Amino acid sequence: RKYLQLRMQLMPYFYSAFARYHHDGTPPFRAMALEIDQPANPAELEALDADDQYMAGDSLLVAPLFAGELMREVYLPAGVWYDFETGERYEGDRKIRVSPGLDRIPVFARDGAIIPMMPPLDHAPKPGEQVPLEVRYYGTAPGRFLLYDDDGETYAYEQGNYRWWTLEAQVGADGQPRVAVT
């Protein structure tokens, strides 16, 4: 139930990822091999053993556990990563071992990630229904997210009836995050 609700909360994030797929061909779910710089030796890529984890959109890394697993290794690509639920910080370009328990799926957000979320509704928003957005910002790196908006019901987007909102975030001089929408 928890992750069904999270899926609904992430609808703005995933809707935007699928819109990018339609407009520029960027897959919304990608194998880790597409996120990792090509190593000099192809055997290094196999050694990462990252074939059971994937990127969901540009900013979320998902590393599911399978039947009987209580812990697992997760390869984090170069950079800084944050646990999606706890905010714990991890250095990337290495494997980490996680033991999330039976009630959590290991999900990590890239430094600078902006994740637009909505309340956990039991349905997709109806045409014209206004839904508040919660914007999560992870880390300290400047972030940018293109949020897709259309009527959600018709094919009017094929005639150009849609909009990309730009969400930008950065940490201000006072240490507080600032998010701008244009």
Secondary structure as UniProt FT lines:
FT   HELIX           2..9
FT   HELIX           11..24
FT   STRAND          29..31
FT   HELIX           32..34
FT   HELIX           42..47
FT   TURN            51..52
FT   STRAND          54..56
FT   TURN            57..59
FT   STRAND          60..62
FT   TURN            67..68
FT   STRAND          72..76
FT   STRAND          80..83
FT   TURN            84..86
FT   STRAND          89..91
FT   STRAND          94..98
FT   TURN            102..103
FT   STRAND          107..110
FT   TURN            111..112
FT   STRAND          114..117
FT   TURN            127..128
FT   STRAND          134..137
FT   STRAND          143..149
FT   HELIX           156..159
FT   STRAND          163..171
FT   TURN            173..174
FT   STRAND          177..181
//
